[in-house]
Structure formats: structure tokens, C-alpha cells
């Protein structure tokens, strides 16, 4: 595969530099350090896989050269990094859930601005997980632009930019810390989605493992991105008195939570349809064998 053009390489480096610079200029010192360390961590993991091609990567040299495959090694590495971030976010979500009882006063779980100043407040799991998320999104946005010529994805570029802006805004004022738990649990489906891509790339479309993985993806998507998220939005409105007095940015975050949920509901319809299609195919195959 030919290397990316200098235009996309320059754009990727510039984008990552701008967001890292924005972090340094806008966030407090502890968040600056956390985000920069997170970015370097994902850069290190990716570089390690480049230096050691057999690390978490296919050993068969023909996997990416098959005529039916449009995947390439750098893409595989990016999916691995994505899965690592998803697992770390799940851990952060569990830790955040365990800290719910410690949000005193209760309003600190929604709008954390106040006295003492944020610089004097102890870090919670939300801040650590948030640093990991911002660092990952900054890294991955650079990767997407770097490889944009090979796999153009304007929707993912917009997704990362918007999520970076929202994450920075929330981190600046420690807004909606309580919501981080149920939002982080949604990453469970990301793990299975990435696994599915890897299995299909390996040519295991009809493998029972792929079928089970697809069921796990659908189940985790519906459980965490639909059922749990619906409860999360209910909790947001049950605690409206804690964030109603926030600025327009806080209200925009609430609107954004509803828009993301609406988008997931649309995707859920497709997920259910794909599961039904796979089940019918399995039943049909079983009937022929009998």
C-alpha cells in the first residue's frame, strides 16, 4: 500500500497539535498532564505494533492481500487501539459508578464548579477516564486524517471533533460526572464491533465464533446504549434542579445527550434487523443439513 500523501500527513499532525495545544491552553494543569500522557500511551501502543508486526496482529501475510479484502495493517492496529480504549473506559465507568455515593453535595455529580476551586478538588475516576478519552480521541482523529486518502470517513471526523469539544467543555467545568458511568458502559458494544471487523477480515464470516460475537454485540448495544441510556436520561431529568441553573453550554450538553440517544435508537433498528436476518439464515442452514 502506498504511503499517505504529504497533504494528509500534514493535516493529521496539525490537527493533533491544535487539540493538544488547546488542552494546554484551556485545561488546568492536572488535566493537561493526564491528556498528554493518554495521547502518548496510545501512540506508544500503536508504535509497538508497528515495530512488532506479530503483536496482536494476523500472522498470515495473505490476510490483507486477498482480492475480497479492503482492510490494511494500519487499520487493524487502529481497531486494536480502539478496543484497548473501550476496555479502559469500561473500567472507568465501573469506578465512576462506585463513586456516585461520594458526590457530596449531590450537585457535584452534575455541575462541579464552585468553591473550593477545581484546582483544589481531588481527582475522581471521571477525570482520569476523561483524560484517557480525550487523549484517545485526539490520537485517533489524527490517525483518521492521516489515512483519509485510503479510508475517507467524514462522519467519523465530525464525530471525533464534536466529542472532543464536548469532552473538553465537560472537563473544564466538571459537568455531568455522574453521567459518565452509564455513558462509558456503552463502550462494551465497541469491543464486540471491533472483534467482528477483525473476524471478517480474517475471512471467518460463517464461523460460529463470529455469529456468537455478533449476538454479543447486539445484546450489549441494546442493553447499554438503549436500555441503560434511557434510564440515564431519566436520571438526568430527575436531577434537573442540579443543572438547570447552568449556562447555555450545560443545556446544550443535555440536548446532545438526547440527540446521541436518538441516533442510537435509529441504529438499534438496524442492529435488530441484522440479528433477525442472521437467525433466519442459521435456521435455514440447519434445515438443509437435516
C-alpha positions as CSV (number, residue, x, y, z in Angstrom):
1,X,0.0,0.0,0.0
2,X,1.5,3.4,-1.0
3,X,2.2,5.8,1.9
4,X,-0.3,8.6,2.7
5,X,0.2,11.8,0.7
6,X,2.1,14.7,2.5
7,X,-1.2,16.7,2.5
8,X,-2.9,14.3,4.8
9,X,0.1,13.7,6.9
10,X,0.5,17.4,7.5
11,X,-3.3,17.8,8.2
12,X,-3.1,14.9,10.7
13,X,-0.1,16.4,12.6
14,X,-1.6,19.9,12.5
15,X,-4.9,18.6,13.9
16,X,-3.4,16.6,16.7
17,X,-1.1,19.6,17.6
18,X,-4.0,22.0,17.7
19,X,-6.1,19.9,20.0
20,X,-3.1,19.1,22.3
21,X,-2.3,22.8,22.3
22,X,-5.9,23.6,23.1
23,X,-5.6,21.2,26.1
24,X,-2.5,23.0,27.4
25,X,-4.0,26.5,27.0
26,X,-7.5,25.8,28.3
27,X,-7.4,23.0,30.9
28,X,-6.0,23.0,34.4
29,X,-2.5,21.5,34.9
30,X,-3.7,18.1,36.1
31,X,-5.9,17.6,33.1
32,X,-3.2,18.8,30.8
33,X,-0.8,16.1,32.2
34,X,-3.5,13.4,32.0
35,X,-4.4,14.1,28.4
36,X,-0.8,14.3,27.2
37,X,0.1,11.1,28.9
38,X,-3.0,9.4,27.4
39,X,-2.1,10.6,23.9
40,X,1.5,9.3,24.4
41,X,0.2,6.0,25.7
42,X,-1.9,5.3,22.6
43,X,0.9,6.5,20.4
44,X,3.2,4.1,22.2
45,X,0.8,1.1,21.9
46,X,0.4,1.7,18.1
47,X,4.1,2.2,17.6
48,X,4.8,-1.0,19.4
49,X,2.5,-2.9,17.0
50,X,4.3,-1.3,14.1
51,X,7.7,-2.4,15.4
52,X,6.5,-5.9,16.2
53,X,4.1,-6.9,13.4
54,X,3.1,-10.2,15.1
55,X,1.9,-8.4,18.2
56,X,-2.0,-8.6,18.3
57,X,-2.0,-8.8,14.5
58,X,-2.5,-11.6,11.9
59,X,0.5,-13.8,11.3
60,X,-0.8,-14.9,7.9
61,X,0.7,-12.5,5.3
62,X,-2.2,-13.1,2.9
63,X,-4.9,-11.7,5.1
64,X,-4.6,-8.2,3.7
65,X,-3.8,-9.2,0.1
66,X,-7.0,-11.2,-0.7
67,X,-8.9,-9.6,-3.5
68,X,-12.1,-9.5,-1.4
69,X,-10.4,-7.7,1.5
70,X,-10.1,-3.9,1.6
71,X,-8.5,-3.9,5.0
72,X,-4.9,-3.0,5.6
73,X,-2.5,-3.5,8.6
74,X,-2.7,0.1,9.9
75,X,-6.4,-0.3,10.1
76,X,-6.1,-3.5,12.1
77,X,-3.8,-1.7,14.5
78,X,-6.2,1.1,14.9
79,X,-9.0,-1.3,15.8
80,X,-6.8,-2.9,18.5
81,X,-6.1,0.6,20.0
82,X,-9.8,1.4,19.9
83,X,-10.6,-1.8,21.8
84,X,-8.0,-1.0,24.4
85,X,-9.6,2.4,24.9
86,X,-13.0,0.8,25.1
87,X,-11.9,-1.6,27.9
88,X,-10.3,1.3,29.8
89,X,-13.4,3.3,29.5
90,X,-15.5,0.4,30.9
91,X,-13.2,0.2,33.9
92,X,-13.5,4.0,34.3
93,X,-17.3,3.6,34.1
94,X,-17.4,1.0,36.9
95,X,-15.1,3.1,39.1
96,X,-17.3,6.1,38.5
97,X,-20.4,4.1,39.4
98,X,-18.8,3.1,42.7
99,X,-18.1,6.8,43.4
100,X,-21.7,8.0,43.0
101,X,-22.3,8.0,46.7
102,X,-19.2,10.3,47.2
103,X,-20.7,13.2,45.2
104,X,-21.3,15.5,48.1
105,X,-23.1,17.7,47.7
106,X,-25.2,15.7,45.2
107,X,-25.0,18.6,42.7
108,X,-21.2,17.9,42.3
109,X,-22.2,14.9,40.2
110,X,-23.8,17.3,37.7
111,X,-22.2,20.7,37.8
112,X,-18.9,20.6,39.7
113,X,-18.0,24.3,39.6
114,X,-17.9,26.0,42.9
115,X,-15.7,26.5,46.0
116,X,-13.1,25.3,46.6
117,X,-11.8,25.8,43.2
118,X,-11.5,22.9,40.8
119,X,-7.7,23.0,41.3
120,X,-8.2,22.2,45.0
121,X,-10.7,19.3,44.4
122,X,-9.4,15.7,44.4
123,X,-9.5,13.9,41.1
124,X,-12.2,11.2,40.8
125,X,-12.4,8.3,38.3
126,X,-14.3,10.5,35.9
127,X,-11.4,12.9,35.5
128,X,-8.9,10.0,34.9
129,X,-11.2,8.3,32.4
130,X,-12.0,11.6,30.8
131,X,-8.2,12.3,30.3
132,X,-7.9,8.8,28.7
133,X,-10.9,9.6,26.4
134,X,-9.6,13.0,25.3
135,X,-6.1,11.6,24.6
136,X,-7.5,8.7,22.6
137,X,-9.9,10.9,20.5
138,X,-7.0,13.3,19.8
139,X,-4.8,10.4,18.7
140,X,-7.5,8.6,16.7
141,X,-8.6,11.8,14.9
142,X,-5.0,12.3,13.7
143,X,-4.9,8.6,12.6
144,X,-8.2,9.0,10.6
145,X,-6.9,12.1,8.8
146,X,-3.5,10.5,8.2
147,X,-5.2,7.6,6.4
148,X,-8.1,9.6,5.0
149,X,-6.9,9.1,1.4
150,X,-7.2,5.3,1.9
151,X,-10.4,5.2,4.0
152,X,-12.3,8.5,3.8
153,X,-14.7,8.9,6.7
154,X,-16.1,12.4,7.1
155,X,-18.7,11.2,9.6
156,X,-16.1,9.9,11.9
157,X,-14.0,13.1,11.7
158,X,-17.1,15.1,12.7
159,X,-17.9,12.6,15.4
160,X,-14.4,12.9,16.9
161,X,-14.3,16.7,16.7
162,X,-17.7,17.1,18.3
163,X,-16.9,14.6,21.1
164,X,-13.6,16.3,21.7
165,X,-15.2,19.7,22.1
166,X,-17.9,18.3,24.4
167,X,-15.3,16.3,26.5
168,X,-13.2,19.4,26.9
169,X,-16.2,21.5,27.9
170,X,-17.3,18.9,30.5
171,X,-13.7,18.5,31.8
172,X,-13.3,22.3,32.2
173,X,-16.3,22.6,34.5
174,X,-16.5,19.0,35.7
175,X,-20.0,18.8,34.3
176,X,-22.2,15.7,34.3
177,X,-19.7,13.5,36.2
178,X,-22.5,11.1,37.2
179,X,-23.5,10.5,33.6
180,X,-20.0,9.2,32.7
181,X,-20.7,5.8,34.2
182,X,-23.7,4.8,32.0
183,X,-22.1,6.5,29.0
184,X,-18.9,4.6,29.5
185,X,-20.7,1.3,29.6
186,X,-21.8,1.8,26.0
187,X,-18.2,1.0,25.0
188,X,-19.0,-2.7,25.7
189,X,-20.6,-2.9,22.3
190,X,-17.5,-1.2,20.7
191,X,-15.4,-4.2,21.8
192,X,-17.7,-6.7,20.0
193,X,-18.0,-4.4,17.0
194,X,-14.2,-4.3,16.6
195,X,-14.0,-8.0,17.1
196,X,-16.5,-8.5,14.3
197,X,-14.4,-6.4,11.9
198,X,-11.3,-8.4,12.8
199,X,-13.1,-11.8,12.4
200,X,-14.5,-10.7,9.0
201,X,-11.0,-9.5,7.9
202,X,-9.7,-13.0,8.8
203,X,-12.3,-14.5,6.4
204,X,-14.3,-16.0,9.2
205,X,-17.7,-14.7,8.1
206,X,-19.5,-18.1,8.6
207,X,-17.6,-19.1,11.7
208,X,-19.8,-19.8,14.8
209,X,-17.5,-17.5,16.8
210,X,-18.4,-14.6,14.5
211,X,-22.1,-15.4,14.9
212,X,-21.8,-15.5,18.8
213,X,-19.8,-12.3,18.7
214,X,-22.5,-10.6,16.6
215,X,-25.1,-11.7,19.1
216,X,-23.0,-10.3,21.9
217,X,-22.6,-7.0,20.0
218,X,-26.4,-6.7,19.5
219,X,-27.1,-7.6,23.1
220,X,-24.6,-5.2,24.6
221,X,-25.8,-2.5,22.2
222,X,-29.4,-2.8,23.2
223,X,-28.6,-3.3,26.9
224,X,-26.2,-0.4,27.4
225,X,-26.8,2.1,24.5
226,X,-30.6,1.8,24.7
227,X,-31.9,0.4,28.0
228,X,-29.3,1.8,30.3
229,X,-29.0,5.1,28.4
230,X,-32.8,5.5,28.6
231,X,-32.6,5.2,32.4
232,X,-29.6,7.6,32.3
233,X,-31.7,10.3,30.6
234,X,-34.5,9.7,33.1
235,X,-31.9,10.3,35.9
236,X,-30.8,13.5,34.2
237,X,-34.3,14.9,34.4
238,X,-34.9,13.6,37.9
239,X,-32.0,15.8,38.9
240,X,-32.8,18.8,36.8
241,X,-32.6,21.1,39.8
242,X,-28.8,20.4,40.0
243,X,-28.1,21.5,36.4
244,X,-31.0,23.8,35.5
245,X,-29.0,26.9,36.6
246,X,-26.0,26.0,34.4
247,X,-25.1,28.1,31.4
248,X,-26.2,27.6,27.8
249,X,-23.3,25.2,27.3
250,X,-24.7,22.9,30.0
251,X,-28.1,22.9,28.4
252,X,-26.5,22.1,25.0
253,X,-24.9,19.1,26.6
254,X,-28.3,17.8,27.7
255,X,-29.6,18.4,24.2
256,X,-26.6,16.5,22.8
257,X,-27.3,13.5,25.1
258,X,-30.8,13.3,23.7
259,X,-29.5,13.5,20.1
260,X,-27.0,10.7,20.7
261,X,-29.7,8.6,22.2
262,X,-32.0,9.3,19.2
263,X,-29.1,8.2,16.9
264,X,-28.6,5.0,18.8
265,X,-32.4,4.3,18.6
266,X,-32.1,4.5,14.8
267,X,-29.1,2.2,14.8
268,X,-30.8,-0.2,17.2
269,X,-33.5,-0.8,14.5
270,X,-30.7,-1.9,12.1
271,X,-29.0,-4.0,14.7
272,X,-32.2,-5.9,15.5
273,X,-32.9,-6.4,11.8
274,X,-29.4,-7.8,11.2
275,X,-29.8,-10.2,14.2
276,X,-33.1,-11.4,12.8
277,X,-31.5,-11.9,9.4
278,X,-28.7,-13.9,10.9
279,X,-31.0,-16.0,12.9
280,X,-33.2,-16.8,9.8
281,X,-30.0,-17.7,7.9
282,X,-28.9,-20.0,10.7
283,X,-32.3,-21.7,10.9
284,X,-32.3,-22.2,7.1
285,X,-28.8,-23.7,7.1
286,X,-29.8,-26.1,9.9
287,X,-32.9,-27.1,7.9
288,X,-30.8,-28.0,4.9
289,X,-28.5,-30.2,7.0
290,X,-31.4,-32.1,8.4
